[in-house]
């Protein structure tokens, strides 16, 4: 899926125009980082992955990630969370 890319929490501008490119990884990242309630049109979207930093990584976090991404149309094939971060393998379903 293509969309406007975001860098440093702002739209990426190239030669005076928005830069449009494949955005699947960006969409997953935004869902992982955002908190529920931050998206006006979809207030239930968001995982707030920062809550796992310096805390417990439990089954509910795995479940939340799977449910949120699958609700967005992302098919999760492999998910691993450890001290180094989130390793995710999957793809958005094509229509």
N, C-alpha and C positions, 0 to 999 in steps of 0.2 A: 504494500500500500504506500502511496506517495502522499507526503504532506510537507508543510513548512517545517524546516528543521529549526531546533532551538539550541542555542549554545549559551552557557552561563545565564540561564533563566531569561533569555531574550531571543527574539527571532533573529535568525542568521541572515544577514544582508550581504549579497555579493553583487558587485557592480550596480548598486543602487536599487536592487530588487530583492524580494524574498527568495531564499534558496529552497527549492523543492527537490526532494530526493526520497528514497526509500526510508520509511520512518518506523518500521516494525520494532526495532530495538529501542528507539526513543519512546514509543508508546508504552512498552513494557516497563522501561525505566521510570516513566512518569507515574504509572500505576503503583509501582513499588515504593516510590518516594512520597507520594502525596498521602494526605490524611483524609479520612472520610469527612465529607462536608466541604472540601476545598473546590470541588467541581460543581458549579451552580446548577447545571443541567442534569447532573447525575450525582447527587450528594452521597450515595452509598458507595461510590467508587473510591478506592484508596486502601493501602495496606500500612503505610507508615513504617517502613522497614527499619527506620532508625530506632524504633522501640526495642529491637533485638540487639542493638549495639550495647555491649557491656551488660547484657542480660541473658536470660535463658532463651535458648532456641528450642521450642517445643513443637508438638504436633499441631497445635492450633495455628501456628505461623505457616507451616506447610499447607494446611487446609485453606487458610485465608488466601494464600498466594494462588493456589490452584483454582479456587472458586472465583476469585476476582478476574484472573486472566482468562479462564474459560468463559465467563460472562461477557468478556470483551471479544470473544471469538478466537482466542489463542489456544491452540491445542498443545498442552504440556506433555512432552514425552519423557523428560527426565528433569528432576529437581533435586538439588543438593544444596544445603545451607551449612556453612561452617564458619570458623573464625575469619577466614579470608574473604568471605562474601557469598553471593548467590551464584550457583552454576545452574543455568537453565537451558534446556534444549527443547525446541518446539517450533511451531510456526502458526501464523494466522491462517485460518481456513479461507480458501478462496470460494467465491460465489460462482 
